[in-house]
């Protein structure tokens, strides 16, 4: 009796999604609707043109897992393995204009020393600090996904679809120090972070959130208001 051949494990998220859509006879359009994102996003994932999002920073895997009837962590584990192969490329620090904007939010004396050290030793220290600031900001922004009413209001204000607004949040949640843009800073970080500082000996990071800043220290300009709920 010939043993039944099982399918090999998918190498990528795209492979897994394509296989499961075919098995269930479902379409990318239906998967996009279930994930509540624009269809082009799903098409890019399926074609491998877009890197799968980081697990833990997104609600997409939970939504797609339910729709495709996959094992609980199958998609997330596949994404983690795929992302691990590109982790080294993502270890770079922020680009120069973004680094300057981040340092503008820092305590001036600390910012000056960090800039001196960056010019001398490279971006590694600032890359680490940027990632820690992103962890704080992305943790706050992640909660925006749990407020569909607020997202729909923001979408209406910006004349976008709800799915496009969700995608904007999801894309920020997948940002790394190397891919952080000035637009990300203005939309998601500056409306939440009033000031940050770090003890250069101990490495302890201090972040003052908007609304917690001492009087006279507000350095946020009028054009940094976010369209998203800041909670």
Long-range contacts (C-beta under 8 A, 24 or more apart in sequence): 10-78, 11-82, 12-48, 12-52, 12-78, 12-82, 13-45, 13-52, 13-75, 13-78, 13-79, 13-82, 14-45, 14-46, 14-47, 14-48, 14-52, 16-70, 16-74, 16-75, 16-78, 17-42, 17-45, 17-46, 17-64, 17-68, 18-46, 20-68, 20-69, 20-70, 21-46, 21-68, 24-68, 24-69, 26-67, 26-68, 30-67, 31-64, 31-67, 31-68, 32-163, 34-63, 34-64, 34-66, 34-67, 35-60, 35-63, 35-64, 35-67, 36-63, 36-162, 36-163, 36-166, 37-163, 37-166, 37-167, 37-170, 38-161, 38-163, 38-164, 38-167, 41-167, 51-82, 51-83, 51-86, 51-174, 52-78, 52-79, 52-82, 52-83, 53-79, 53-170, 53-173, 53-174, 54-79, 54-83, 54-173, 54-174, 55-79, 55-80, 57-138, 57-142, 57-173, 57-174, 58-170, 58-173, 58-174, 59-145, 60-170, 89-178, 90-176, 90-177, 90-178, 90-179, 91-127, 91-178, 92-123, 92-127, 92-177, 92-178, 93-118, 93-122, 93-123, 93-124, 93-126, 93-127, 93-130, 93-177, 93-178, 94-123, 94-126, 94-127, 94-130, 94-177, 94-178, 94-180, 95-178, 95-180, 97-182, 98-180, 98-181, 98-182, 98-185, 99-123, 99-126, 99-130, 101-182, 101-185, 102-126, 102-130, 102-133, 102-185, 104-219, 105-189, 105-190, 105-193, 105-194, 105-195, 105-196, 105-219, 106-195, 106-196, 106-197, 106-198, 107-195, 107-196, 107-197, 110-197, 110-198, 110-200, 113-200, 114-198, 114-200, 126-177, 127-177, 127-178, 129-198, 129-205, 130-177, 130-180, 131-176, 131-177, 132-205, 133-189, 133-193, 133-196, 133-205, 133-207, 134-175, 134-176, 134-177, 134-180, 136-193, 136-207, 137-188, 137-189, 137-192, 137-193, 138-172, 138-173, 138-175, 140-192, 140-230, 140-231, 141-169, 141-172, 141-173, 141-188, 141-192, 141-228, 142-173, 143-231, 144-169, 144-228, 144-229, 144-231, 145-169, 145-170, 147-229, 147-231, 150-228, 150-229, 151-228, 151-229, 154-227, 154-228, 154-229, 157-227, 158-227, 169-228, 186-223, 186-224, 187-226, 187-227, 187-228, 188-226, 188-228, 190-220, 190-224, 191-220, 191-224, 191-225, 191-226, 191-230, 192-226, 192-230, 194-218, 194-219, 194-220, 195-219
